[in-house]
Structures are given as structure tokens and as C-alpha cells.
Amino acid sequence: MSKPVKVTDDNFNTEVLSADKKVLVDFWAEWCGPCRMVAPVLEDVAGEYGDQIKVVKLNVDDNQATASRYGVMSIPTMLVMENGEVQDKLVGYMPKDKLVNKLGLK
């Protein structure tokens, strides 16, 4: 059973851009209420679909370079990345069924 992986500006390229499967990047912060609401959803997605997608979390307060590079203006923002490229951008809280559907997971 997988869990979300914490990533930083330093290991983003290795953990996300070089990943061998689709990656869901959660841009979040401690003080963000909607970020805390989506956290258990991401835990469930990582646990249930970890064979299909890698879920990572990047704290925007501690890792501003990566957030800036991807134009993250509000949080939570989730980027769906594959082969180092952004495939989709999801902003705001999303319930699990809607997120799973958006990600094309089965």
C-alpha cells in the first residue's frame, strides 16, 4: 500500500520528472484548510491506486522555486504529470470519486 511521498525543490526532478508512471503533485501548505481536507483523499488514492499513479506532496512555503516554476498561484493545486510534462491542473478541493475519475484510474 502506497502513501504520498514528500518532495522538495531538491528532489522534484528525481521523484516527479523522472518517474516511470503518472504522478499527481499536490501543492499545499500547513495553514491551508482545503489542503487539509484533500489530504485524506490523496492518502486513499495513493493507497488504492499506487500501482497506477504516484502521489507526491510539495509544501509551497518550504519549496517556492518549484511552485513558482509551475505557476501555482492558489492552493491546493494538483498537477497531473506524465513523462515530465504537465497533463492536467486541478485547483481546489476535490472529492475522491471525482478525482479518481479525472485521473482516469480504475
N, C-alpha and C positions, 0 to 999 in steps of 0.2 A: 504494500500500500504506500503510495507516494504522498509526500507533503510538499507544500510550496517551499521553494528554495529562496533564501535571501540573497539578493545580488547587490552589487555596488558599482560605482563608476569603474573601479579597478578590474572587476571580473565580468563585466557585462558582455564583452566581446566573446569570452570563452564560454560562459554559461548560456548566452542567448544567440548571438550571431553565428556561433559555430555549432549550435545544437543540431542533432540529427533528426529532429522531429519538430512539429509545430510547437510554438512557445506562446503562452499567454503571460504578458508582462503587466503586473499590477503596480501602477504608480500611486503611492499612498503616503500618509503622514499620521503620526500618533494622534494629533489633535482633531483629525477629520472624522466626524460622526458617520457619514455614509461609507467611509473606508472601513470603519469597524463593523458596519452592517454587512458589507460584502465579504469580509474576511472568512466567516464560516462557510459561505457559498464556495469560495475558492478552495478551502480545505476539502470540501466534499468533492469538487470537480477533480482536484489533484488525486484524491484517494480512489475515486471511482474510474477515472479516465486517464490515469497516469501512464498507461501503456500507449496512449494516442497523443497526449499533449503534456508538455512540461509547464508547470505553473511556477512563476517566479514573482517575487515582491521586491520593489525598489523604493526605499524611503526617500522622498523628494527633498526633505530637509537636509539629509546627510549626503545626497548624491545629486547635486544640482546640475552638474555638467551633462549627465545622460538625459535628465528631464528636459533640459534646455535644447539638447540636440534633437529631440523628437517633438519639440513644440508643445509640451504638456503645460497647459495653462490652468486647468482645474483638475481637482482630484475627487473621487478616484477616476483615473483614466486607465483603461486596459488596452494594450496593443496586442494584436494577434500577429505573430511574426513567423515566417517560414523562409528557410534558406537565407537568413539575414535581412529579409525585406519585410516591411510592414504590409500586411494583407488587409487589416481592418483596425479601426479605432473605435472603442466603446467608452462612452463617458457617462459616469454616474452609476448609482446602484442598479443592479440587475438581478432578479430572482434566478435561482438555479435553472429552472426549466427553460427560461428564455435565453440564458447564457449558453447552455448546452446546445440549444437549437442554433443560436448564432454561430457557434463554433463548429457546427456540423458533426458533433460527436454522437455516437450510437452505443 
